[in-house]
């Protein structure tokens, strides 16, 4: 009907960008994704960030909503979630405060993560896990590559062993307290900020 057409015409520009990249499929050309990211950055006047935040292992809508908000605020190029159904959750929406409308969301189920990570490696992304291991880099000493993919672990189990093998590097956050684990949204936010500080803010100062 005419009213439906008018409503469609009034949709904000990000809708077209989102349609290009969700849900993720093996057949989606990587060039299309890159074009979508660049198009979004240009339309919204944002930095052309190359940070992908992967939250497919996270279960709690509050953590996902908070990550969505943080990712959008700092200009991440996309947030990957295990299911797009999360964005309909009231707890998600309460924390995201509409950030999902301005941030490309990609659906990658946990069972698809190995293939997704491998695909991103072939596109030149460094796969970074937020995890404490014997070989982890201290966040204060790690230099983020321009094309960085941040893999966040599950709230309880962290990153499973089969995915640890696909990481290029693990980064851990230095801690001083007795409690040795941070909330996953907080951990993600600290790394997102550090990437932004290194890659985006530095570039602005150099211009």
N, C-alpha and C positions, 0 to 999 in steps of 0.2 A: 504494500500500500504506500501511498504518498508519505504518510507520517513515518513509516518505517524507513523509507529512503532518506527522509530529512534527518532522522535520528542517526542513520549510518553516516551521512555526510558530516554530521557534527562531531563524530568521534575524533579524539585527539590523534596526532600523527603517529604516536608510538604504536598504535594498534597494528599498522602495516608492518612495522619492524618485528613485533612479537609474532605475527602470523608466519613470518619467514623462518623462525627458528624454534618453534615449539609444535609438537614434541620432537625431541632429537631422534633421528634415524640414521642408519649407516649410509643411506643413499643421499643424505643432504650434502651438497657440495660445500667444501670448506670455504670456497671463495664467496658463496652466498652469505655465510655467517660473517665473514670479514666485512663484506659490503654493508650488511645490516648494522654491524657495530659502528662503522664509520658514518653511516647515514643517521643513526640515532644521535651520535655525538654532535654531528653538524646541526641537526634540527634542534637539539636542546641546548646548544652552545656549551657543551661539556668537553672535557679533555678526552682525547682519543685513547682511553685506557685499554690496556691489554691484560687486565686481571679478570680471570674467571673464578668465581667462588663456587665450589661444589659442596652442596649440603645434602646430597642424596641419602646419606647414612643417618641423618638427624631425624628424630621422631616427633619431638615436641613442637606443636604449632607456635608456642611463644618464642622459642629459640629461632625458628624459621622466620617468623614475622620480624623479630629484632634484626636478624641478619639481612633480611630484605631491605629494611630501613637503612641500616649501616652501609650496605653495598650501594644503594642508590645515592646516599648522601656523599659518599666518597668517589662516585663515578665509576664503579666496577662495570665491566662490559656486559656481564651476565651473571645471574644466580641460577645454579642448577639444583633442582629439587627432585626428590624421589617420586612425587606425584603432584600434579597441578591441582588436585582436590584440596590441598592444604590452603590454597588462597581463599577458599570459601569459608574457612573456619573462623569463627568470631574472635578467638584468641589470637590467631594470626593477624587478622585485620586490625585488632586493637593495638598490637605492637608495631605493625608495619605502617600505620597511619597513611595509607594509600600509596606507599612507595612502589607497590607492584604495578601501578599504572604507568610508571616512568622507567622501570627497569626490565629489560628483557629477561624472561624466565624460560628456562629450558628444562624439560622433563626427561630425566635419565633415571630409570629404575636401578636399584642396587645391583640387580643381576646383569645390567648392561654396563656397569662402571668399568670393567676391565677393557671392553672394546672401546668405550668412550675415551678413557685415558690414553690408550694406544693411538687412537686417531689424533688426539690433541698433540701427542708427542711427534707424530709425523708432520704436524702443522708448525712445529717449532716451539711448542710450549714446554716449559720446565714444570714438572709435576712435583708440587711441594706438599708434604704432609705435616700437619701440626701434631707432633708426637714426640714423646721423650724416648729416645733410644740411645744406645752407646755411641752412635756416630752423629747424633743430632747437632746441628749448628745452633749457637746462641742467637736469638733474634737480634740482639744488639750488634752482632758482628756479621750478620748475613746480608749480602747485597742481592736484592731481587732482580732477576732478569726482566726485561720489558714484557715479554710474553710469559706470564706466570699463571699457573693453575693451582689454586689453593684447595686442597682436599681436607675437609673437616671430618673428624671421627664421630661415631655414635656417642650419645650422652653417657652410656654405661660401658660399652665394650671398646670404645675408641675406633681405631682403624684396624680392620681384620688383617690377619697375616697374609692372606692371598693378595691383598691390595698393597701392603707394605712393599712387596717385591716389585711393584710397578712404579714406586716413587723414585724420583731422581734425587731427592734430598728430604731430610726431616729437619724441621725447625722447632725449637722449644723456647718457651718464654721463661726468662730467669725469675725465680721466685724466692722469697725470703721467709714466708710464713710456715707454720706447722702443717696446715692443710695444703696438700701438694697438687691439687687439681683445680683448674679454673672452669667456670661455666663455658660451654662451647661457643656461645655467642660472644662472650667477652674475649675468649681466645681468638676467635675469628676477627673480631673488631680490631684487636691490637695488631694483627698481621695485615689486615686491610689498610689500616692507618699507616703502618710502616712502609708498605708498598707505595701508598699515595705520597708519603713524605719524600721517598727516594726518587720515584719516577715522575710524578706529576708536578709537585710543588717545585722540585729542583729545576725541571724543564722551564717552568714559568719564570723563575729567577734568571735563567740563562738567556731568555729571549730579550 
